[in-house]
Amino acid sequence: MTDTRVPTRDAAPRARRWALALDGVTAVGAVAGVQGFLSGQFDPLVAQLTFVDGPAVPALALGLCVGLPQAVALTLGLIRHPRASEAALGAGVVLTGWVLAQLALIGWTSPVQWTFFAVGVGESAAALVWWRAERGRRRGPA
C-alpha cells in the first residue's frame, strides 16, 4: 500500500531550509570545482578523461550542469518563487545524475564524489517534501 499523506505544513519550511542550504553549498562547491579545473589543480583527473583535451570542457560542464541549476534553484527559493520547490528538486536530481555519470567516466575515487552524491540525494528528498507540502497547501484541506 502506498503512503499518500501530504507532509504537514511544519515540514515545508524545514524542508525548504534544507533544500536551500544544500543548493547554496553545492553552488559554492561547483564554483570551487570550476576554479580547480581552470587552475590546474585537477590535471590528474583531466588526464583520465581521454575524450577531452584540457580543463576547459570539464570546467564548463561542471558550471553548466551543476553550478547553474543549483544557483537558479537557490535564487528562486530565496525570492520565494512559486516553482522554487520544483527547481530545487530538479537541481538535486541533476546533481545526483552528474555524480552517477562520473562512475562511468572516472570511477568513484574521491570522497568529494561520495559527499556530493549524498548531497544530491538529500537535496532531492528535501525538495520533494517541500514540493508535496506546497502542492497540498495549494489544493487546500481535503
HELIX and SHEET records of a PDB file:
HELIX    1   1 ALA A   11  SER A   39  1                                  29    
HELIX    2   2 ASP A   43  GLN A   48  1                                   6    
HELIX    3   3 ALA A   56  LEU A   62  1                                   7    
HELIX    4   4 GLY A   63  GLY A   67  3                                   5    
HELIX    5   5 LEU A   68  LEU A   78  1                                  11    
HELIX    6   6 ALA A   84  ILE A  106  1                                  23    
HELIX    7   7 PRO A  111  ARG A  139  1                                  29    
END                                                                             
